[in-house]
Amino acid sequence: MNKLKSLEESFGGRHFDREIIILCVRWYLRYKLSLRDLVEMMAERGLSFN
């Protein structure tokens, strides 16, 4: 329970949902994408990182 609480606190105050952040980090690390690639991929899904 304590570990779950600290995880929730880690994502507190963020502009995007936890799932979006985790997805971007996963793609960034797994597929060696640039940040520009991630921004373009998220823009295709209707998210803006401006």
mmCIF entry with sequence, helices, sheets and N, C-alpha, C, O atoms, coordinates in Angstrom:
data_MODEL
# 
_entry.id   MODEL 
# 
_entity.id                         1 
_entity.type                       polymer 
_entity.pdbx_number_of_molecules   1 
# 
_entity_poly.entity_id                      1 
_entity_poly.type                           'polypeptide(L)' 
_entity_poly.nstd_linkage                   no 
_entity_poly.nstd_monomer                   no 
_entity_poly.pdbx_seq_one_letter_code       MNKLKSLEESFGGRHFDREIIILCVRWYLRYKLSLRDLVEMMAERGLSFN 
_entity_poly.pdbx_seq_one_letter_code_can   MNKLKSLEESFGGRHFDREIIILCVRWYLRYKLSLRDLVEMMAERGLSFN 
_entity_poly.pdbx_strand_id                 A 
# 
loop_
_entity_poly_seq.entity_id 
_entity_poly_seq.num 
_entity_poly_seq.mon_id 
_entity_poly_seq.hetero 
1 1  MET n 
1 2  ASN n 
1 3  LYS n 
1 4  LEU n 
1 5  LYS n 
1 6  SER n 
1 7  LEU n 
1 8  GLU n 
1 9  GLU n 
1 10 SER n 
1 11 PHE n 
1 12 GLY n 
1 13 GLY n 
1 14 ARG n 
1 15 HIS n 
1 16 PHE n 
1 17 ASP n 
1 18 ARG n 
1 19 GLU n 
1 20 ILE n 
1 21 ILE n 
1 22 ILE n 
1 23 LEU n 
1 24 CYS n 
1 25 VAL n 
1 26 ARG n 
1 27 TRP n 
1 28 TYR n 
1 29 LEU n 
1 30 ARG n 
1 31 TYR n 
1 32 LYS n 
1 33 LEU n 
1 34 SER n 
1 35 LEU n 
1 36 ARG n 
1 37 ASP n 
1 38 LEU n 
1 39 VAL n 
1 40 GLU n 
1 41 MET n 
1 42 MET n 
1 43 ALA n 
1 44 GLU n 
1 45 ARG n 
1 46 GLY n 
1 47 LEU n 
1 48 SER n 
1 49 PHE n 
1 50 ASN n 
# 
_struct_asym.id          A 
_struct_asym.entity_id   1 
# 
loop_
_struct_conf.conf_type_id 
_struct_conf.id 
_struct_conf.pdbx_PDB_helix_id 
_struct_conf.beg_label_comp_id 
_struct_conf.beg_label_asym_id 
_struct_conf.beg_label_seq_id 
_struct_conf.pdbx_beg_PDB_ins_code 
_struct_conf.end_label_comp_id 
_struct_conf.end_label_asym_id 
_struct_conf.end_label_seq_id 
_struct_conf.pdbx_end_PDB_ins_code 
_struct_conf.beg_auth_comp_id 
_struct_conf.beg_auth_asym_id 
_struct_conf.beg_auth_seq_id 
_struct_conf.end_auth_comp_id 
_struct_conf.end_auth_asym_id 
_struct_conf.end_auth_seq_id 
_struct_conf.pdbx_PDB_helix_class 
_struct_conf.details 
_struct_conf.pdbx_PDB_helix_length 
HELX_P HELX_P1 AA1 ASN A 2  ? SER A 10 ? ASN A 2  SER A 10 1 ? 9  
HELX_P HELX_P2 AA2 ARG A 18 ? ARG A 30 ? ARG A 18 ARG A 30 1 ? 13 
HELX_P HELX_P3 AA3 LEU A 35 ? GLU A 44 ? LEU A 35 GLU A 44 1 ? 10 
# 
_struct_conf_type.id          HELX_P 
_struct_conf_type.criteria    ? 
_struct_conf_type.reference   ? 
# 
loop_
_atom_site.group_PDB 
_atom_site.id 
_atom_site.type_symbol 
_atom_site.label_atom_id 
_atom_site.label_alt_id 
_atom_site.label_comp_id 
_atom_site.label_asym_id 
_atom_site.label_entity_id 
_atom_site.label_seq_id 
_atom_site.pdbx_PDB_ins_code 
_atom_site.Cartn_x 
_atom_site.Cartn_y 
_atom_site.Cartn_z 
_atom_site.occupancy 
_atom_site.B_iso_or_equiv 
_atom_site.pdbx_formal_charge 
_atom_site.auth_seq_id 
_atom_site.auth_comp_id 
_atom_site.auth_asym_id 
_atom_site.auth_atom_id 
_atom_site.pdbx_PDB_model_num 
ATOM 1   N N  . MET A 1 1  ? 0.829  -1.199 0.000   1.00 0.00 ? 1  MET A N  1 
ATOM 2   C CA . MET A 1 1  ? 0.000  0.000  0.000   1.00 0.00 ? 1  MET A CA 1 
ATOM 3   C C  . MET A 1 1  ? 0.867  1.253  0.000   1.00 0.00 ? 1  MET A C  1 
ATOM 4   O O  . MET A 1 1  ? 0.561  2.218  -0.700  1.00 0.00 ? 1  MET A O  1 
ATOM 5   N N  . ASN A 1 2  ? 1.934  1.244  0.772   1.00 0.00 ? 2  ASN A N  1 
ATOM 6   C CA . ASN A 1 2  ? 2.821  2.394  0.852   1.00 0.00 ? 2  ASN A CA 1 
ATOM 7   C C  . ASN A 1 2  ? 3.482  2.674  -0.492  1.00 0.00 ? 2  ASN A C  1 
ATOM 8   O O  . ASN A 1 2  ? 3.643  3.832  -0.878  1.00 0.00 ? 2  ASN A O  1 
ATOM 9   N N  . LYS A 1 3  ? 3.867  1.606  -1.211  1.00 0.00 ? 3  LYS A N  1 
ATOM 10  C CA . LYS A 1 3  ? 4.483  1.764  -2.531  1.00 0.00 ? 3  LYS A CA 1 
ATOM 11  C C  . LYS A 1 3  ? 3.485  2.381  -3.514  1.00 0.00 ? 3  LYS A C  1 
ATOM 12  O O  . LYS A 1 3  ? 3.862  3.240  -4.312  1.00 0.00 ? 3  LYS A O  1 
ATOM 13  N N  . LEU A 1 4  ? 2.238  1.963  -3.468  1.00 0.00 ? 4  LEU A N  1 
ATOM 14  C CA . LEU A 1 4  ? 1.206  2.511  -4.352  1.00 0.00 ? 4  LEU A CA 1 
ATOM 15  C C  . LEU A 1 4  ? 0.979  3.987  -4.059  1.00 0.00 ? 4  LEU A C  1 
ATOM 16  O O  . LEU A 1 4  ? 0.806  4.777  -4.988  1.00 0.00 ? 4  LEU A O  1 
ATOM 17  N N  . LYS A 1 5  ? 0.976  4.364  -2.825  1.00 0.00 ? 5  LYS A N  1 
ATOM 18  C CA . LYS A 1 5  ? 0.776  5.764  -2.452  1.00 0.00 ? 5  LYS A CA 1 
ATOM 19  C C  . LYS A 1 5  ? 1.907  6.629  -2.983  1.00 0.00 ? 5  LYS A C  1 
ATOM 20  O O  . LYS A 1 5  ? 1.652  7.721  -3.491  1.00 0.00 ? 5  LYS A O  1 
ATOM 21  N N  . SER A 1 6  ? 3.134  6.177  -2.880  1.00 0.00 ? 6  SER A N  1 
ATOM 22  C CA . SER A 1 6  ? 4.262  6.958  -3.370  1.00 0.00 ? 6  SER A CA 1 
ATOM 23  C C  . SER A 1 6  ? 4.213  7.064  -4.894  1.00 0.00 ? 6  SER A C  1 
ATOM 24  O O  . SER A 1 6  ? 4.643  8.075  -5.450  1.00 0.00 ? 6  SER A O  1 
ATOM 25  N N  . LEU A 1 7  ? 3.707  6.056  -5.570  1.00 0.00 ? 7  LEU A N  1 
ATOM 26  C CA . LEU A 1 7  ? 3.543  6.103  -7.021  1.00 0.00 ? 7  LEU A CA 1 
ATOM 27  C C  . LEU A 1 7  ? 2.519  7.157  -7.399  1.00 0.00 ? 7  LEU A C  1 
ATOM 28  O O  . LEU A 1 7  ? 2.743  7.922  -8.337  1.00 0.00 ? 7  LEU A O  1 
ATOM 29  N N  . GLU A 1 8  ? 1.412  7.214  -6.697  1.00 0.00 ? 8  GLU A N  1 
ATOM 30  C CA . GLU A 1 8  ? 0.400  8.235  -6.949  1.00 0.00 ? 8  GLU A CA 1 
ATOM 31  C C  . GLU A 1 8  ? 0.954  9.633  -6.703  1.00 0.00 ? 8  GLU A C  1 
ATOM 32  O O  . GLU A 1 8  ? 0.669  10.561 -7.462  1.00 0.00 ? 8  GLU A O  1 
ATOM 33  N N  . GLU A 1 9  ? 1.730  9.781  -5.662  1.00 0.00 ? 9  GLU A N  1 
ATOM 34  C CA . GLU A 1 9  ? 2.332  11.079 -5.364  1.00 0.00 ? 9  GLU A CA 1 
ATOM 35  C C  . GLU A 1 9  ? 3.330  11.487 -6.439  1.00 0.00 ? 9  GLU A C  1 
ATOM 36  O O  . GLU A 1 9  ? 3.490  12.676 -6.711  1.00 0.00 ? 9  GLU A O  1 
ATOM 37  N N  . SER A 1 10 ? 4.005  10.516 -7.055  1.00 0.00 ? 10 SER A N  1 
ATOM 38  C CA . SER A 1 10 ? 4.982  10.810 -8.109  1.00 0.00 ? 10 SER A CA 1 
ATOM 39  C C  . SER A 1 10 ? 4.339  11.470 -9.317  1.00 0.00 ? 10 SER A C  1 
ATOM 40  O O  . SER A 1 10 ? 4.977  12.270 -10.001 1.00 0.00 ? 10 SER A O  1 
ATOM 41  N N  . PHE A 1 11 ? 3.090  11.144 -9.582  1.00 0.00 ? 11 PHE A N  1 
ATOM 42  C CA . PHE A 1 11 ? 2.400  11.686 -10.744 1.00 0.00 ? 11 PHE A CA 1 
ATOM 43  C C  . PHE A 1 11 ? 1.483  12.854 -10.388 1.00 0.00 ? 11 PHE A C  1 
ATOM 44  O O  . PHE A 1 11 ? 0.775  13.363 -11.257 1.00 0.00 ? 11 PHE A O  1 
ATOM 45  N N  . GLY A 1 12 ? 1.484  13.275 -9.160  1.00 0.00 ? 12 GLY A N  1 
ATOM 46  C CA . GLY A 1 12 ? 0.646  14.394 -8.733  1.00 0.00 ? 12 GLY A CA 1 
ATOM 47  C C  . GLY A 1 12 ? 1.103  15.703 -9.366  1.00 0.00 ? 12 GLY A C  1 
ATOM 48  O O  . GLY A 1 12 ? 2.303  15.967 -9.444  1.00 0.00 ? 12 GLY A O  1 
ATOM 49  N N  . GLY A 1 13 ? 0.160  16.521 -9.817  1.00 0.00 ? 13 GLY A N  1 
ATOM 50  C CA . GLY A 1 13 ? 0.489  17.817 -10.391 1.00 0.00 ? 13 GLY A CA 1 
ATOM 51  C C  . GLY A 1 13 ? 0.955  17.774 -11.837 1.00 0.00 ? 13 GLY A C  1 
ATOM 52  O O  . GLY A 1 13 ? 1.377  18.799 -12.373 1.00 0.00 ? 13 GLY A O  1 
ATOM 53  N N  . ARG A 1 14 ? 0.890  16.640 -12.468 1.00 0.00 ? 14 ARG A N  1 
ATOM 54  C CA . ARG A 1 14 ? 1.314  16.514 -13.860 1.00 0.00 ? 14 ARG A CA 1 
ATOM 55  C C  . ARG A 1 14 ? 0.212  16.994 -14.787 1.00 0.00 ? 14 ARG A C  1 
ATOM 56  O O  . ARG A 1 14 ? -0.962 16.991 -14.418 1.00 0.00 ? 14 ARG A O  1 
ATOM 57  N N  . HIS A 1 15 ? 0.589  17.406 -15.990 1.00 0.00 ? 15 HIS A N  1 
ATOM 58  C CA . HIS A 1 15 ? -0.368 17.922 -16.959 1.00 0.00 ? 15 HIS A CA 1 
ATOM 59  C C  . HIS A 1 15 ? -1.105 16.815 -17.714 1.00 0.00 ? 15 HIS A C  1 
ATOM 60  O O  . HIS A 1 15 ? -2.175 17.049 -18.276 1.00 0.00 ? 15 HIS A O  1 
ATOM 61  N N  . PHE A 1 16 ? -0.525 15.601 -17.725 1.00 0.00 ? 16 PHE A N  1 
ATOM 62  C CA . PHE A 1 16 ? -1.109 14.492 -18.464 1.00 0.00 ? 16 PHE A CA 1 
ATOM 63  C C  . PHE A 1 16 ? -1.398 13.333 -17.532 1.00 0.00 ? 16 PHE A C  1 
ATOM 64  O O  . PHE A 1 16 ? -0.824 13.227 -16.449 1.00 0.00 ? 16 PHE A O  1 
ATOM 65  N N  . ASP A 1 17 ? -2.301 12.462 -17.970 1.00 0.00 ? 17 ASP A N  1 
ATOM 66  C CA . ASP A 1 17 ? -2.619 11.278 -17.184 1.00 0.00 ? 17 ASP A CA 1 
ATOM 67  C C  . ASP A 1 17 ? -1.387 10.394 -17.034 1.00 0.00 ? 17 ASP A C  1 
ATOM 68  O O  . ASP A 1 17 ? -0.499 10.385 -17.886 1.00 0.00 ? 17 ASP A O  1 
ATOM 69  N N  . ARG A 1 18 ? -1.357 9.662  -15.948 1.00 0.00 ? 18 ARG A N  1 
ATOM 70  C CA . ARG A 1 18 ? -0.250 8.751  -15.673 1.00 0.00 ? 18 ARG A CA 1 
ATOM 71  C C  . ARG A 1 18 ? -0.035 7.767  -16.820 1.00 0.00 ? 18 ARG A C  1 
ATOM 72  O O  . ARG A 1 18 ? 1.107  7.463  -17.164 1.00 0.00 ? 18 ARG A O  1 
ATOM 73  N N  . GLU A 1 19 ? -1.116 7.267  -17.417 1.00 0.00 ? 19 GLU A N  1 
ATOM 74  C CA . GLU A 1 19 ? -1.009 6.293  -18.497 1.00 0.00 ? 19 GLU A CA 1 
ATOM 75  C C  . GLU A 1 19 ? -0.286 6.871  -19.717 1.00 0.00 ? 19 GLU A C  1 
ATOM 76  O O  . GLU A 1 19 ? 0.493  6.173  -20.366 1.00 0.00 ? 19 GLU A O  1 
ATOM 77  N N  . ILE A 1 20 ? -0.542 8.135  -20.028 1.00 0.00 ? 20 ILE A N  1 
ATOM 78  C CA . ILE A 1 20 ? 0.103  8.793  -21.161 1.00 0.00 ? 20 ILE A CA 1 
ATOM 79  C C  . ILE A 1 20 ? 1.598  8.954  -20.897 1.00 0.00 ? 20 ILE A C  1 
ATOM 80  O O  . ILE A 1 20 ? 2.418  8.712  -21.783 1.00 0.00 ? 20 ILE A O  1 
ATOM 81  N N  . ILE A 1 21 ? 1.949  9.359  -19.691 1.00 0.00 ? 21 ILE A N  1 
ATOM 82  C CA . ILE A 1 21 ? 3.359  9.529  -19.332 1.00 0.00 ? 21 ILE A CA 1 
ATOM 83  C C  . ILE A 1 21 ? 4.092  8.197  -19.432 1.00 0.00 ? 21 ILE A C  1 
ATOM 84  O O  . ILE A 1 21 ? 5.177  8.123  -20.009 1.00 0.00 ? 21 ILE A O  1 
ATOM 85  N N  . ILE A 1 22 ? 3.507  7.160  -18.878 1.00 0.00 ? 22 ILE A N  1 
ATOM 86  C CA . ILE A 1 22 ? 4.133  5.838  -18.901 1.00 0.00 ? 22 ILE A CA 1 
ATOM 87  C C  . ILE A 1 22 ? 4.266  5.333  -20.331 1.00 0.00 ? 22 ILE A C  1 
ATOM 88  O O  . ILE A 1 22 ? 5.297  4.762  -20.686 1.00 0.00 ? 22 ILE A O  1 
ATOM 89  N N  . LEU A 1 23 ? 3.249  5.533  -21.153 1.00 0.00 ? 23 LEU A N  1 
ATOM 90  C CA . LEU A 1 23 ? 3.302  5.106  -22.543 1.00 0.00 ? 23 LEU A CA 1 
ATOM 91  C C  . LEU A 1 23 ? 4.431  5.801  -23.293 1.00 0.00 ? 23 LEU A C  1 
ATOM 92  O O  . LEU A 1 23 ? 5.180  5.148  -24.019 1.00 0.00 ? 23 LEU A O  1 
ATOM 93  N N  . CYS A 1 24 ? 4.563  7.108  -23.132 1.00 0.00 ? 24 CYS A N  1 
ATOM 94  C CA . CYS A 1 24 ? 5.628  7.857  -23.807 1.00 0.00 ? 24 CYS A CA 1 
ATOM 95  C C  . CYS A 1 24 ? 7.011  7.408  -23.345 1.00 0.00 ? 24 CYS A C  1 
ATOM 96  O O  . CYS A 1 24 ? 7.918  7.245  -24.161 1.00 0.00 ? 24 CYS A O  1 
ATOM 97  N N  . VAL A 1 25 ? 7.168  7.212  -22.058 1.00 0.00 ? 25 VAL A N  1 
ATOM 98  C CA . VAL A 1 25 ? 8.455  6.753  -21.548 1.00 0.00 ? 25 VAL A CA 1 
ATOM 99  C C  . VAL A 1 25 ? 8.781  5.372  -22.088 1.00 0.00 ? 25 VAL A C  1 
ATOM 100 O O  . VAL A 1 25 ? 9.921  5.109  -22.473 1.00 0.00 ? 25 VAL A O  1 
ATOM 101 N N  . ARG A 1 26 ? 7.800  4.492  -22.121 1.00 0.00 ? 26 ARG A N  1 
ATOM 102 C CA . ARG A 1 26 ? 8.004  3.134  -22.636 1.00 0.00 ? 26 ARG A CA 1 
ATOM 103 C C  . ARG A 1 26 ? 8.436  3.170  -24.097 1.00 0.00 ? 26 ARG A C  1 
ATOM 104 O O  . ARG A 1 26 ? 9.401  2.504  -24.470 1.00 0.00 ? 26 ARG A O  1 
ATOM 105 N N  . TRP A 1 27 ? 7.731  3.940  -24.932 1.00 0.00 ? 27 TRP A N  1 
ATOM 106 C CA . TRP A 1 27 ? 8.098  4.046  -26.346 1.00 0.00 ? 27 TRP A CA 1 
ATOM 107 C C  . TRP A 1 27 ? 9.464  4.679  -26.520 1.00 0.00 ? 27 TRP A C  1 
ATOM 108 O O  . TRP A 1 27 ? 10.256 4.229  -27.347 1.00 0.00 ? 27 TRP A O  1 
ATOM 109 N N  . TYR A 1 28 ? 9.748  5.720  -25.747 1.00 0.00 ? 28 TYR A N  1 
ATOM 110 C CA . TYR A 1 28 ? 11.026 6.433  -25.838 1.00 0.00 ? 28 TYR A CA 1 
ATOM 111 C C  . TYR A 1 28 ? 12.197 5.483  -25.557 1.00 0.00 ? 28 TYR A C  1 
ATOM 112 O O  . TYR A 1 28 ? 13.203 5.502  -26.267 1.00 0.00 ? 28 TYR A O  1 
ATOM 113 N N  . LEU A 1 29 ? 12.060 4.663  -24.527 1.00 0.00 ? 29 LEU A N  1 
ATOM 114 C CA . LEU A 1 29 ? 13.141 3.758  -24.152 1.00 0.00 ? 29 LEU A CA 1 
ATOM 115 C C  . LEU A 1 29 ? 13.204 2.520  -25.039 1.00 0.00 ? 29 LEU A C  1 
ATOM 116 O O  . LEU A 1 29 ? 14.292 2.070  -25.399 1.00 0.00 ? 29 LEU A O  1 
ATOM 117 N N  . ARG A 1 30 ? 12.065 1.977  -25.389 1.00 0.00 ? 30 ARG A N  1 
ATOM 118 C CA . ARG A 1 30 ? 12.039 0.716  -26.143 1.00 0.00 ? 30 ARG A CA 1 
ATOM 119 C C  . ARG A 1 30 ? 12.431 0.887  -27.597 1.00 0.00 ? 30 ARG A C  1 
ATOM 120 O O  . ARG A 1 30 ? 13.162 0.054  -28.133 1.00 0.00 ? 30 ARG A O  1 
ATOM 121 N N  . TYR A 1 31 ? 11.971 1.935  -28.247 1.00 0.00 ? 31 TYR A N  1 
ATOM 122 C CA . TYR A 1 31 ? 12.155 2.084  -29.688 1.00 0.00 ? 31 TYR A CA 1 
ATOM 123 C C  . TYR A 1 31 ? 13.164 3.169  -30.057 1.00 0.00 ? 31 TYR A C  1 
ATOM 124 O O  . TYR A 1 31 ? 13.288 3.515  -31.232 1.00 0.00 ? 31 TYR A O  1 
ATOM 125 N N  . LYS A 1 32 ? 13.888 3.712  -29.076 1.00 0.00 ? 32 LYS A N  1 
ATOM 126 C CA . LYS A 1 32 ? 14.923 4.719  -29.334 1.00 0.00 ? 32 LYS A CA 1 
ATOM 127 C C  . LYS A 1 32 ? 14.374 5.896  -30.141 1.00 0.00 ? 32 LYS A C  1 
ATOM 128 O O  . LYS A 1 32 ? 15.005 6.359  -31.091 1.00 0.00 ? 32 LYS A O  1 
ATOM 129 N N  . LEU A 1 33 ? 13.200 6.370  -29.752 1.00 0.00 ? 33 LEU A N  1 
ATOM 130 C CA . LEU A 1 33 ? 12.563 7.494  -30.430 1.00 0.00 ? 33 LEU A CA 1 
ATOM 131 C C  . LEU A 1 33 ? 13.137 8.802  -29.909 1.00 0.00 ? 33 LEU A C  1 
ATOM 132 O O  . LEU A 1 33 ? 13.601 8.886  -28.772 1.00 0.00 ? 33 LEU A O  1 
ATOM 133 N N  . SER A 1 34 ? 13.097 9.808  -30.751 1.00 0.00 ? 34 SER A N  1 
ATOM 134 C CA . SER A 1 34 ? 13.459 11.146 -30.293 1.00 0.00 ? 34 SER A CA 1 
ATOM 135 C C  . SER A 1 34 ? 12.228 11.773 -29.636 1.00 0.00 ? 34 SER A C  1 
ATOM 136 O O  . SER A 1 34 ? 11.108 11.290 -29.797 1.00 0.00 ? 34 SER A O  1 
ATOM 137 N N  . LEU A 1 35 ? 12.455 12.837 -28.908 1.00 0.00 ? 35 LEU A N  1 
ATOM 138 C CA . LEU A 1 35 ? 11.319 13.527 -28.301 1.00 0.00 ? 35 LEU A CA 1 
ATOM 139 C C  . LEU A 1 35 ? 10.410 14.106 -29.384 1.00 0.00 ? 35 LEU A C  1 
ATOM 140 O O  . LEU A 1 35 ? 9.192  14.148 -29.212 1.00 0.00 ? 35 LEU A O  1 
ATOM 141 N N  . ARG A 1 36 ? 10.991 14.549 -30.489 1.00 0.00 ? 36 ARG A N  1 
ATOM 142 C CA . ARG A 1 36 ? 10.185 15.048 -31.605 1.00 0.00 ? 36 ARG A CA 1 
ATOM 143 C C  . ARG A 1 36 ? 9.276  13.944 -32.157 1.00 0.00 ? 36 ARG A C  1 
ATOM 144 O O  . ARG A 1 36 ? 8.116  14.201 -32.482 1.00 0.00 ? 36 ARG A O  1 
ATOM 145 N N  . ASP A 1 37 ? 9.799  12.720 -32.264 1.00 0.00 ? 37 ASP A N  1 
ATOM 146 C CA . ASP A 1 37 ? 8.977  11.590 -32.716 1.00 0.00 ? 37 ASP A CA 1 
ATOM 147 C C  . ASP A 1 37 ? 7.795  11.374 -31.779 1.00 0.00 ? 37 ASP A C  1 
ATOM 148 O O  . ASP A 1 37 ? 6.669  11.161 -32.228 1.00 0.00 ? 37 ASP A O  1 
ATOM 149 N N  . LEU A 1 38 ? 8.057  11.429 -30.483 1.00 0.00 ? 38 LEU A N  1 
ATOM 150 C CA . LEU A 1 38 ? 6.976  11.240 -29.507 1.00 0.00 ? 38 LEU A CA 1 
ATOM 151 C C  . LEU A 1 38 ? 5.924  12.335 -29.612 1.00 0.00 ? 38 LEU A C  1 
ATOM 152 O O  . LEU A 1 38 ? 4.727  12.058 -29.537 1.00 0.00 ? 38 LEU A O  1 
ATOM 153 N N  . VAL A 1 39 ? 6.364  13.575 -29.785 1.00 0.00 ? 39 VAL A N  1 
ATOM 154 C CA . VAL A 1 39 ? 5.418  14.686 -29.911 1.00 0.00 ? 39 VAL A CA 1 
ATOM 155 C C  . VAL A 1 39 ? 4.546  14.489 -31.141 1.00 0.00 ? 39 VAL A C  1 
ATOM 156 O O  . VAL A 1 39 ? 3.337  14.719 -31.088 1.00 0.00 ? 39 VAL A O  1 
ATOM 157 N N  . GLU A 1 40 ? 5.145  14.067 -32.244 1.00 0.00 ? 40 GLU A N  1 
ATOM 158 C CA . GLU A 1 40 ? 4.371  13.827 -33.470 1.00 0.00 ? 40 GLU A CA 1 
ATOM 159 C C  . GLU A 1 40 ? 3.392  12.671 -33.295 1.00 0.00 ? 40 GLU A C  1 
ATOM 160 O O  . GLU A 1 40 ? 2.255  12.740 -33.761 1.00 0.00 ? 40 GLU A O  1 
ATOM 161 N N  . MET A 1 41 ? 3.833  11.611 -32.623 1.00 0.00 ? 41 MET A N  1 
ATOM 162 C CA . MET A 1 41 ? 2.951  10.461 -32.404 1.00 0.00 ? 41 MET A CA 1 
ATOM 163 C C  . MET A 1 41 ? 1.770  10.834 -31.505 1.00 0.00 ? 41 MET A C  1 
ATOM 164 O O  . MET A 1 41 ? 0.642  10.406 -31.750 1.00 0.00 ? 41 MET A O  1 
ATOM 165 N N  . MET A 1 42 ? 2.026  11.620 -30.476 1.00 0.00 ? 42 MET A N  1 
ATOM 166 C CA . MET A 1 42 ? 0.944  12.034 -29.593 1.00 0.00 ? 42 MET A CA 1 
ATOM 167 C C  . MET A 1 42 ? 0.016  13.029 -30.295 1.00 0.00 ? 42 MET A C  1 
ATOM 168 O O  . MET A 1 42 ? -1.188 13.030 -30.040 1.00 0.00 ? 42 MET A O  1 
ATOM 169 N N  . ALA A 1 43 ? 0.560  13.872 -31.172 1.00 0.00 ? 43 ALA A N  1 
ATOM 170 C CA . ALA A 1 43 ? -0.279 14.805 -31.927 1.00 0.00 ? 43 ALA A CA 1 
ATOM 171 C C  . ALA A 1 43 ? -1.245 14.044 -32.831 1.00 0.00 ? 43 ALA A C  1 
ATOM 172 O O  . ALA A 1 43 ? -2.386 14.470 -33.011 1.00 0.00 ? 43 ALA A O  1 
ATOM 173 N N  . GLU A 1 44 ? -0.806 12.933 -33.397 1.00 0.00 ? 44 GLU A N  1 
ATOM 174 C CA . GLU A 1 44 ? -1.684 12.087 -34.215 1.00 0.00 ? 44 GLU A CA 1 
ATOM 175 C C  . GLU A 1 44 ? -2.840 11.526 -33.389 1.00 0.00 ? 44 GLU A C  1 
ATOM 176 O O  . GLU A 1 44 ? -3.894 11.190 -33.928 1.00 0.00 ? 44 GLU A O  1 
ATOM 177 N N  . ARG A 1 45 ? -2.635 11.431 -32.097 1.00 0.00 ? 45 ARG A N  1 
ATOM 178 C CA . ARG A 1 45 ? -3.674 10.906 -31.186 1.00 0.00 ? 45 ARG A CA 1 
ATOM 179 C C  . ARG A 1 45 ? -4.443 12.022 -30.500 1.00 0.00 ? 45 ARG A C  1 
ATOM 180 O O  . ARG A 1 45 ? -5.254 11.763 -29.611 1.00 0.00 ? 45 ARG A O  1 
ATOM 181 N N  . GLY A 1 46 ? -4.195 13.254 -30.905 1.00 0.00 ? 46 GLY A N  1 
ATOM 182 C CA . GLY A 1 46 ? -4.971 14.372 -30.386 1.00 0.00 ? 46 GLY A CA 1 
ATOM 183 C C  . GLY A 1 46 ? -4.425 15.059 -29.156 1.00 0.00 ? 46 GLY A C  1 
ATOM 184 O O  . GLY A 1 46 ? -5.121 15.867 -28.542 1.00 0.00 ? 46 GLY A O  1 
ATOM 185 N N  . LEU A 1 47 ? -3.180 14.752 -28.779 1.00 0.00 ? 47 LEU A N  1 
ATOM 186 C CA . LEU A 1 47 ? -2.551 15.374 -27.597 1.00 0.00 ? 47 LEU A CA 1 
ATOM 187 C C  . LEU A 1 47 ? -1.541 16.408 -28.058 1.00 0.00 ? 47 LEU A C  1 
ATOM 188 O O  . LEU A 1 47 ? -0.816 16.189 -29.029 1.00 0.00 ? 47 LEU A O  1 
ATOM 189 N N  . SER A 1 48 ? -1.494 17.531 -27.360 1.00 0.00 ? 48 SER A N  1 
ATOM 190 C CA . SER A 1 48 ? -0.567 18.602 -27.688 1.00 0.00 ? 48 SER A CA 1 
ATOM 191 C C  . SER A 1 48 ? 0.407  18.816 -26.537 1.00 0.00 ? 48 SER A C  1 
ATOM 192 O O  . SER A 1 48 ? -0.011 18.917 -25.383 1.00 0.00 ? 48 SER A O  1 
ATOM 193 N N  . PHE A 1 49 ? 1.693  18.885 -26.838 1.00 0.00 ? 49 PHE A N  1 
ATOM 194 C CA . PHE A 1 49 ? 2.727  19.088 -25.834 1.00 0.00 ? 49 PHE A CA 1 
ATOM 195 C C  . PHE A 1 49 ? 3.318  20.475 -25.873 1.00 0.00 ? 49 PHE A C  1 
ATOM 196 O O  . PHE A 1 49 ? 4.473  20.652 -25.488 1.00 0.00 ? 49 PHE A O  1 
ATOM 197 N N  . ASN A 1 50 ? 2.581  21.458 -26.318 1.00 0.00 ? 50 ASN A N  1 
ATOM 198 C CA . ASN A 1 50 ? 3.098  22.828 -26.413 1.00 0.00 ? 50 ASN A CA 1 
ATOM 199 C C  . ASN A 1 50 ? 3.150  23.484 -25.089 1.00 0.00 ? 50 ASN A C  1 
ATOM 200 O O  . ASN A 1 50 ? 3.560  24.641 -24.988 1.00 0.00 ? 50 ASN A O  1 
# 
